Amino acid sequence: MTIGGGQQMATIVGPDGRTHHVYTISGVRVEFPAKAYPSQIAMMDKVIRGLQRGQHCLLESPTGSGKTLALLCASLAWQRAEAENVRKFNETVEAAARASLKSVKQEMQSADETDLKMSSSVAKPVYVPKVESSPVGDMSAYYSDDNSDDDFKMPTKKRTKISKSPPEKPLVSIRPSSVGSSVPIKMEDMKTERVMLSSDGGSVESPVEQPFIQRKQKIPKIFFGTRTHKQITQVVKEFRRTVYCNTPMGVLASREHTCIHPEVSRSANKNEGCKTLNDRRLARQDTQQKGGCSYRWQGKEKLKTQSQIRNYGLDKGWDIEDLVSLGRRIRVCPYYASRDMSEQAQIVFSPYNYLIDPRVRQSMKIPINDNIIILDEAHNIEDSARESAGGSWSQEDFHLALNDCEKIGNRHPTMEKEIERLAKFSSYMMQWIGKHATNMKSVGFDKEVLIMTGTEFVANLSVDGYGPENLVELKAIIDYIFNEQLESDWNDKEGSQEPQLSAVTQSLLEGFLMIMDLMLNCNQIHRDDYRAVVVRTVERKQKKGPGSSFFGKANISQWTYALNLWCLNSAVVMQEIKQSTRSIIVTSGTLSPLASYQSELDIDFKLTLEANHVIPAKRVWIGTISQGPRNTLLNGTFKVTGTFEYQDELGRLVLSVCQTIPHGVLVFLPSYSLLEKLVARWRDTGTWQHLSNYKTIVCESRDSRDFEDTLKNFYSAIEDSENALSCSLDGSGDMSDECPSKKTGESPSGAVMLAVCRGKVSEGLDFTDNNARAVICVGIPFPNFKDTQVELKRQYNDKLSASTPLLNGSEWYEIQAFRALNQALGRCIRHKADWGAILLVDDRFAKTPRYVNQLSKWVRSSIRHFKDFEAMTNSLKEFADNFVAEDAAAALIASQQQSLASNQEESLLSTPLVVASSPYFAKPSTFIASPDVVCLSDDENNSILSVNDSLTSENSPLKAVARPVEMNQTPVRPMLTSKIPPATVAVQSKEMKTTPVKHSVFVNKKPFATLLGNPNKLSLSQRKLAAENGSHYFQAMNPTTSAKPEFDS
């Protein structure tokens, strides 16, 4: 069937017994675990075309539209097709190379025979063809059992096999074509270098023209980045749903999420603790000194390859929690195991800062050349790119580095001069920061700054003898010292204790010099994309000993000094990525306006998409409100939000919504400052107490360590409200006398969470169904106007907007606010069957059309403006009541069905309601059924038919789910379906060569359905039905159109 745009669709039964939809998109076969939404098809089409052409994609698809699944299926389907392409190409290259070498050898043998006398007196030439190759793109390469440890192996030189025959003529260049694409793959032509060697090892000039040999190709690796480690778990869950879940995969994560060492895992800084513990010398002497990490060194050979992790049962998609659990069980370090396995993987999942930040990319040895980078939930990619191109170093940091260098310099004879230079540089930077902490501008009562352009900063360093050339030398020294220490670790005798620079010092100096390299490379074109900012702040510490504090500790304040190098141009780090990778695919639900990404990242996104939402408009209520219950104007500017009048009116509004909406309500505020003010005010006025009568109140904390506990409290309250609603139904729709809520007179309510835009709650968390039936967004979350970094970015854009595509400072500032707002709005609508309300609390939406136009496409298309609070409340109540009633009716039917099945359970053990014991089951099996429901699933409790699947052909309204139950097994309760009169179901074998087996199904002693088929092959809706003696397939037939089979009426 043609879908549109040339895509074709078909359905197949996958190896898991479920229906998979097959689409042919731009010549690539894509298998999808469900019928794809139009937005998913559009996204897959863009992804595949981008990968075929080596182009970059910028794709926006609303929350809940299944964009992650579309990204995975499209990219992995293309990779699978490309792997076959590469395999054929490499076979052709190998065959051509063999033929050429054979021809050359024959010619040389002939020449040798002719010049036999000359060859006895003159050194024979030996030709060394130097041909670069990369692994053949066949799957077996990714299951290698190679136990090499690339992290710590010393560099070795590969031996070159010497050919005694010179090539004769160039080979024909053969290029593989990407599937469905007329654009050839870009490849560097690699000519064979031939060296003529004399018998004494010298070289002589080769008289033969050097040939052209095409190098092999490799399969592009996919790096799939998302914003947080938690989101990786969600992505891997989607990965498991696909037919591509057997693809060799890896997950890169920090030590914070992977360390299992009993001491280090409990430390405040796991990174430094791990680096110190894994000192190679300690590791070698582990048994004598009890040093090193046994999980890393003693268990490293247990879990390094794809085949090893498959042997442990993780063969169809695993996340970092699975790896940590396995690591604990077999005593292997998950952090290093994940790095080892990612080298062999075809798809690697990681936080996207691992792919963007050049320091992390270098540390993790992530190869991006000619590979694919997918950045999901990348609405913050501009900020991440700027942050990764900058850094902050305190005066104390350089002081500690100086001490470290001085401590080991005199005791390290082989590198004394190099370490002395690092010590001088550390001392210089420490003094430089202190020297420039004068004539500073106050930006708060406890903060002062001094701002320089990048040019001014570089000039300052150059005057003191640390110009660009000197910094390059220092970076080379750092690299040299690190490599020398690494070699020393492996080659020194066991008793040697040569001192080494600490991991902290190496990280500090290497990080600073790498940022300077970004600033100064490419002829210093990025120099003025930076601002050097010296910051002086007050740091408060507790001093031990006698003091004014009751507990014997006194708070002391002291000035601290730091140097910040702030990058104002995201393109600084994206430049290398866009030039190195095959394709960059950037996606999110909130990317609009797309043009700003192109200008900020300086990437030419040839393929863009703004997809529509999959949610029916009737299932979402979207409105703005300009005034509260007492007609107070609701204007979310900083000046107004500080007034008690505004805070009290907002409290009354939130209370009203919580009285109207069941279960979960999310309230997003522009800042933590306003959140804290509201909490204090509402506690004083009693609003907090009134609100807590209807909802459990939880607040997002500034401290990220409290985040998990906050979520648990919220979800627990929602679960309690769902259980209370469930127990309130007694089968007639009335609340049961046993329900706790009825005894106390209180209705089950749920929870309200007070959170902050740009906080963790607003970024990528899935508040599906009852977890968020309403989202209230208060004000517009503009960044802090007085923040120094925001101010500098605005000025930078204003300066360059006239001569470049960059937005001006005001436009950039507004976009930052609405991206954060749109991200928060998407928390409540998570799938097609979800429902929820969105309320924007600010009068500026009704007065400023420009603000409405910056909302996501799916929001602005359904928005309504309310000036009157009562009108808004009535509309919201009507919407909520309709869906609450729908949910209650569904819950009531489910409760009745459950009760019916429970009452029938005992009698069904001896006398099944429906018996089907025909030859296509090894043992008698039971179909549990009612006039409305047929249950059928496989032995592992996997539904063969879902509640939305039709058991009969398209003109029958019967809905069914199913489960085979043995005669002596407790039957499983039927799943919910709508009340539909009994229908006749005919099941006909695909192969009617023999007389079909006829078996009637009865419900309440009345004919219900007839199953027709032979003992060998039956099929029902193309779904797999498992029996102990094999698998059987059933095909549903329409009784009115089938001639041969007989049917019971």
Secondary structure, DSSP 8 states (H G I E B T S, - for coil): -EEETTEEEEEEE-TTSSEEEEEEETTEEEEESS---HHHHHHHHHHHHHHHHT-EEEEE--TTS-HHHHHHHHHHHHHHHHHHHHHHHHHHHHHHHHHHHHHHHHHHHHHHHHTHHHHHHS---EE--B------S-GGGGG------TTT----------BSS---S-------B-TT-SSB------B-B--EE-TTS-EE---S---B---------EEEEESSHHHHHHHHHHHHHSTTTTS-EEE---HHHH---TTGGGSS-HHHHHHHHT-HHHHHTHHHH--S-HHHHTSTTTS-SHHHHHHTT--S---HHHHHHHHHHHT--HHHHHHHHHHH-SEEEEETHHHH-HHHHHHTT---TT-EEEETT-TTHHHHHHHHT-EEEEHHHHHHHHHHHHHHHTT-GGGHHHHHHHHHHHHHHHHHHHHTSSS-EEEETTEEEEEEEHHHHHHHHHHTT--HHHHHHHHHHHHHHHHHHHHHHHHS-TT-------HHHHHHHHHHHHHHHHHHHHHHTTGGGEEEEEEEEEEEEEE-SSSSSTTS-EEEEEEEEEEEEEE--THHHHHHHHHHSSEEEEEES---SHHHHHHHHT--EEEEEE---SS-GGGEEEEEESB-TT--B---SHHHHTSHHHHHHHHHHHHHHHHHS-EEEEEEES-HHHHHHHHHHHHHHSHHHHHHTTSEEEE--SSGGGHHHHHHHHHHHHHHHHHHHHHT--SSSS--TT-HHHHHT----EEEEEEETTSTTTSS----GGG-SEEEEES-----TT-HHHHHHHHHHHHHTTTSS---HHHHHHHHHHHHHHHHHTTS--STT--EEEEEE-THHHH-HHHHHTS-HHHHTS-EEES-HHHHHHHHHHHHHHHHHHHHHHHHHHHHHHHHHHHHHHHHHHS-SSEE--TTSSS-EEE-B-SS-B-BB-TTS-BSS-TTSBSS-TT---B--B-EEETTS----------------EE--S--SS--EEEEEEETTEEEEEEEE-SS---BTTBEEEETTEEEE--EE-TTT-SSS----
